[in-house]
C-alpha cells in the first residue's frame, strides 16, 4: 500500500540521519521538540512517534507512590 511505502521511505531517511546515531545528541533532546522540528521532513512517522511519547511521567510516579504505601 502507499501508506506502507511512505512510512518505509520516511523511516529509511530517518535512519540515515547522522544526528540520531549520536547518543550524546539524542540524550540531550526533548523527543517532542525533535519531532516538531522534523515534522515536515517526516510527516507520517512524526505523527506515529508523537503517539508513542508519554506527555507526562505523572501516572507512573503515582503508581510508585502508592506502592510505597503498601
N, C-alpha and C positions, 0 to 999 in steps of 0.2 A: 504494500500500500504506500501511498505517497507520504502519509504521516510517518511511517516507519523509516522511509528513506530520508526524510527531513531530520528526524531525530538522529539517525545514524550519521548523516553528514555533519550535523552540528556537534555531535559527540566526538567524532574523529578530529574535527577542527579544535575542539576544546582540549583534547589530549595533546595536540601539537603545541599548545601554548607553553612557553618555557616557564612562565611565572607559576603555573600550577605544580611544576616539578620541584620548586624550591620550598622546602619545609619551612624555612625561616619566613619567607614572604607569606605563605598561606597561614601560618600560625598567628601572624600579626593582623590579618584581615578579618573584618566582620563579614561573614558569609552573605548576609542580606545586602550589605553595601556592595560587595563584589558583584553579585548578580544584578543589582540595579545598574551598576556601571557597564556591565556587559550584556544588558537586556537586548539591545539592538543587534548585537553580534550573534547571540544565541537565543532568539526569542522563544523557541519551543522548549528547549531544555531549561531555560531560566524559569519558566512557569512551573515545570516539574520540580526543580530544585527548591523553589520557594515553598512549595507544599511540604517538602521534607524537612525544612529547617524549623525547629521549635521557636516560637516567638518569645518564650519566657521559660525560665527554669523553675518558676514558682510551684507548679504542680509537683515536680519531683522533690523539691525542698519540703513541701508539706508532708509528703509520704515519709521522708526521713525523720521529720519532727514527730509525727505520730508514732512511728516505730520506736523512737527513743522513749516514749511514754509507756510503751507496753512492757 
